[in-house]
Amino acid sequence: MIELARKKAEKILEKDGVIYFKATKPLTKQEHEQLSDKVRYESEKTELKIVLVPFSCDLGGEE
């Protein structure tokens, strides 16, 4: 992923061909939009399914 995205998000789970990322801190609306755009771009470029979950979200079952 793009370096900026790595600073603002971390991989929390990879399961069934889907990679879940979560913000490392609460983001402003603008930061969230920028990160979402970067994640969307990487997802399209790599053909991987990448999901950006909200900072407050707990997926549970993290391995």
C-alpha distances in whole Angstrom, upper triangle without the diagonal:
4,6,8,7,7,10,11,10,10,10,14,15,15,18,19,16,15,12,13,11,13,14,15,18,20,18,20,21,19,16,16,16,13,11,12,12,8,8,11,10,7,9,12,10,10,13,12,13,11,13,13,16,18,18,22,21,22,21,24,24,21,21
4,6,5,7,9,10,11,12,13,17,18,18,21,23,20,18,15,15,13,15,14,15,17,19,17,19,19,17,14,15,15,12,10,12,11,7,9,11,10,8,12,13,12,12,15,15,16,13,15,14,17,19,19,23,23,24,23,26,27,24,24
4,5,5,7,9,10,11,13,17,19,20,23,25,22,20,17,17,14,15,14,14,16,18,17,19,20,17,14,15,16,13,11,14,14,10,12,15,13,12,15,17,16,16,19,18,19,16,17,16,18,19,19,23,23,24,24,27,27,24,24
4,5,5,7,9,11,14,17,20,20,24,26,23,21,18,17,13,14,12,12,14,15,13,15,16,14,10,12,13,10,8,12,12,9,11,14,13,12,16,18,17,18,20,19,19,16,17,14,17,17,17,20,21,23,23,26,27,24,25
4,5,5,6,8,11,14,16,17,20,22,20,17,14,13,10,10,9,10,12,14,12,14,15,13,10,10,11,9,6,9,10,7,8,11,11,10,13,15,15,15,18,16,16,13,13,11,13,14,14,18,18,20,20,23,24,21,22
4,5,5,6,9,12,15,16,19,22,20,17,14,13,10,10,9,9,12,15,14,16,18,17,13,13,15,13,10,12,14,10,10,14,14,12,14,17,17,16,19,17,17,13,14,12,14,15,14,18,18,19,19,22,22,19,20
4,6,8,11,14,17,19,22,25,23,20,17,15,12,11,9,8,10,13,12,15,17,15,12,13,15,13,10,14,15,12,13,17,17,15,18,21,20,20,22,20,20,17,16,14,15,15,14,17,18,19,20,23,24,21,22
4,7,11,13,16,18,21,24,22,19,16,13,10,8,6,5,7,9,8,11,13,12,9,9,12,10,8,11,13,11,11,15,16,15,17,20,20,20,22,19,19,15,14,11,12,12,10,14,15,17,18,21,22,19,21
4,7,9,12,14,17,20,19,16,12,10,6,5,4,5,8,10,10,13,15,15,11,10,13,12,8,10,13,11,10,13,15,13,15,18,18,18,19,17,16,12,11,8,10,10,9,13,13,14,15,17,19,16,18
4,6,9,12,15,18,17,14,10,8,5,6,6,6,10,13,13,17,18,18,15,14,16,15,12,13,16,13,12,15,17,14,15,19,19,18,19,16,15,12,11,10,10,12,10,13,13,13,13,15,16,13,14
4,6,8,11,14,13,11,7,6,4,7,9,10,13,16,16,20,21,21,17,16,18,17,13,14,17,14,12,15,16,14,14,18,18,16,17,14,13,10,10,9,10,12,12,15,13,13,12,14,14,11,12
4,7,10,14,14,11,8,6,6,7,10,10,14,16,17,21,21,22,19,17,20,19,16,16,19,17,14,17,19,17,16,20,21,19,19,15,14,11,10,10,9,12,11,13,11,10,9,10,10,7,9
4,6,10,10,8,6,5,7,9,13,14,17,19,20,23,24,25,22,19,21,21,18,17,20,18,15,17,19,17,15,19,20,18,17,14,12,10,10,11,11,14,14,15,12,11,8,10,9,6,7
4,7,7,6,4,6,9,12,15,17,20,22,22,26,26,26,23,21,23,22,19,18,20,18,15,17,18,16,14,17,18,15,15,11,10,9,10,12,13,16,17,18,16,14,11,12,11,9,9
4,5,5,7,8,12,15,18,20,23,24,25,28,28,29,26,23,25,25,21,20,22,21,17,18,20,18,15,18,20,17,15,12,10,11,11,14,14,18,19,20,17,15,11,12,10,9,9
4,6,9,11,14,17,21,23,26,27,27,30,30,30,28,25,26,26,23,21,23,22,18,19,21,18,15,18,19,16,14,11,10,11,12,16,16,20,22,23,19,18,14,15,13,13,13
4,7,10,13,17,20,22,25,26,26,29,28,29,26,24,24,24,21,19,20,19,15,16,17,15,12,14,15,12,11,7,7,9,11,14,16,20,21,23,20,19,16,17,16,15,14
4,6,10,13,17,19,22,23,23,25,25,25,23,20,21,21,17,16,17,16,13,13,15,13,10,13,15,12,11,7,5,6,7,11,12,16,18,19,16,16,13,15,14,13,14
4,7,10,13,16,19,20,20,23,22,23,20,18,19,18,15,14,16,14,11,12,14,11,10,13,14,12,11,8,6,5,6,9,10,14,15,17,15,14,12,14,14,12,13
4,7,10,13,15,17,17,20,20,20,18,15,17,17,13,12,15,14,10,12,15,13,11,15,16,15,14,11,9,6,5,6,7,10,12,14,11,11,9,12,12,10,12
4,7,9,12,13,14,17,17,18,15,12,14,14,10,10,13,12,9,12,14,12,12,16,17,15,16,13,11,7,6,5,6,9,9,12,11,11,10,13,14,12,14
4,6,9,10,11,14,15,16,13,11,14,14,10,11,14,13,11,14,16,15,15,18,20,19,19,16,14,11,8,6,5,6,6,9,8,9,10,13,15,12,15
4,5,7,7,11,12,13,10,9,12,12,9,10,14,13,11,15,17,16,17,20,21,20,21,19,17,13,11,8,7,7,5,9,10,12,13,16,18,16,18
4,7,9,12,15,15,12,11,15,14,12,14,17,15,14,18,20,18,19,23,23,23,24,21,20,16,14,11,11,10,7,10,11,13,15,17,19,16,18
4,6,10,12,14,11,11,14,14,12,14,17,17,16,19,21,21,22,25,26,26,27,24,22,19,16,13,12,10,7,9,12,14,16,18,21,19,21
4,7,10,12,9,9,13,14,12,14,17,17,17,19,22,22,22,25,26,27,27,25,23,19,17,13,12,9,6,8,11,14,17,19,22,20,23
4,6,8,6,6,9,10,9,11,14,14,15,17,19,20,21,23,24,25,26,24,22,18,16,12,12,9,8,11,13,16,19,21,24,22,25
4,5,5,6,9,10,10,12,14,15,16,18,20,21,22,24,26,27,28,26,24,21,18,15,15,12,11,13,16,19,22,25,28,26,29
4,6,5,6,9,10,10,12,14,15,16,18,20,21,22,24,26,26,25,23,20,17,14,14,12,12,14,16,20,22,25,28,27,30
4,5,5,6,9,10,11,12,14,15,17,19,20,21,23,24,25,24,23,20,18,15,16,14,15,17,19,22,24,27,30,28,31
4,5,5,6,8,10,11,12,14,15,17,18,20,21,22,24,22,21,18,16,13,14,12,12,15,17,20,22,25,27,25,28
4,5,5,6,9,10,10,12,14,15,16,18,20,21,22,20,18,15,13,10,11,9,10,13,14,18,19,22,25,23,26
4,6,5,6,9,10,10,12,14,15,16,18,20,20,20,18,15,14,11,13,12,14,16,17,20,21,25,27,25,28
4,5,5,6,9,10,11,12,14,16,16,18,20,19,18,15,14,12,14,14,15,18,19,22,23,26,28,26,28
4,5,5,6,8,10,11,12,14,15,16,18,16,15,12,11,9,11,11,12,16,16,19,19,23,24,22,24
4,5,5,6,8,10,10,12,14,15,16,15,13,10,9,7,10,11,13,16,16,18,18,22,24,22,24
4,6,5,6,9,10,11,12,14,15,15,14,12,12,10,14,15,16,20,19,22,22,25,27,25,27
4,5,5,6,9,10,10,12,14,13,13,11,11,10,14,15,17,20,20,22,22,25,26,24,25
4,5,5,6,9,10,10,11,10,10,7,8,7,11,13,15,18,17,19,18,22,23,20,22
4,6,5,6,9,10,10,10,9,8,9,9,13,15,17,20,19,21,20,24,25,23,24
4,5,5,6,9,10,11,11,10,12,12,16,18,20,23,22,24,23,27,27,25,26
4,5,5,6,8,8,9,8,11,12,15,18,20,23,22,23,22,25,25,23,23
4,6,5,5,5,6,6,9,11,14,17,19,22,21,22,20,23,23,21,22
4,6,5,7,8,9,12,14,17,20,23,25,24,25,23,26,27,25,26
4,6,8,10,11,14,16,20,22,24,27,26,27,25,28,28,26,26
4,5,9,10,13,15,19,22,24,27,25,26,24,26,26,23,23
4,7,9,12,15,18,22,24,27,24,25,23,25,25,23,23
4,6,10,13,16,19,21,24,21,22,19,22,21,19,20
4,7,10,13,16,19,21,18,19,16,19,19,17,18
4,7,10,13,15,18,16,16,14,17,18,16,17
4,6,10,12,14,12,13,12,15,16,15,17
4,7,9,12,10,12,12,15,17,15,18
4,7,8,6,9,9,12,15,13,16
4,5,5,9,10,13,16,15,19
4,6,8,11,13,16,15,18
4,7,10,12,16,15,19
4,6,9,13,12,16
4,6,9,9,13
4,7,7,11
4,5,9
4,6
4
